Amino acid sequence: MKINYIKEEKNEIELELDNTTIAEILRAYLIQDEDVEFAAWRKEHPTKNPILKIKTSGKTAKKALNDAIEKIEKELDKIESDFKKAVK
């Protein structure tokens, strides 16, 4: 997956992702964090990649992004484990 940082400040990040689904999953997890004031993605044109914008207070935007990724990884591990149990 390709990620391009457009803007990177302490409490604000904008990054271009190559996948709309990943942008939406990250947004959904980011907005669950009480330190995230704003998380949304936009697509300026159907041929362009989505841009995810994150604004935070209380923790850095990069920390909020890393926290969201860790939560996603944990949930995926649980789903994988549950699936393996179900097919045995």
LINNOR-V696157 format. One record per backbone hydrogen bond with DSSP energy under -0.5 kcal/mol. CO is the residue of the C=O (numbers start at 1). NH is the residue of the N-H. E is the energy in kcal/mol with one decimal. If there is no record, write none. Layout:
BEGIN
CO:NH:E / CO:NH:E
END
This chain:
BEGIN
2:18:-0.8 / 4:6:-0.5 / 4:16:-3.3 / 7:14:-2.6 / 10:61:-2.5 / 11:56:-2.3 / 12:9:-3.1 / 13:54:-2.8 / 14:6:-2.8 / 14:7:-1.9 / 15:17:-0.5 / 15:52:-3.0 / 16:4:-2.4 / 19:23:-1.7 / 20:24:-2.2 / 21:25:-2.4 / 22:26:-2.7 / 23:27:-2.2 / 24:28:-2.5 / 25:29:-1.9 / 26:30:-2.8 / 27:31:-2.2 / 29:32:-0.9 / 30:33:-1.8 / 33:36:-1.6 / 35:37:-0.7 / 35:57:-2.6 / 38:55:-2.7 / 40:53:-3.3 / 42:51:-2.7 / 45:48:-2.2 / 50:17:-2.4 / 51:42:-1.9 / 52:15:-2.5 / 53:40:-1.9 / 54:13:-2.3 / 55:37:-2.0 / 55:38:-1.9 / 60:64:-2.2 / 61:65:-2.3 / 62:66:-2.5 / 63:67:-2.7 / 64:68:-2.2 / 65:69:-2.2 / 66:70:-2.3 / 67:71:-2.1 / 68:72:-2.2 / 69:73:-2.5 / 70:74:-2.4 / 71:75:-2.3 / 72:76:-2.6 / 73:77:-2.4 / 74:78:-2.1 / 75:79:-2.4 / 76:80:-2.5 / 77:81:-2.5 / 78:82:-2.9 / 79:83:-2.4 / 80:84:-2.4 / 81:85:-2.1 / 82:86:-2.0 / 83:87:-1.6 / 85:88:-0.8
END
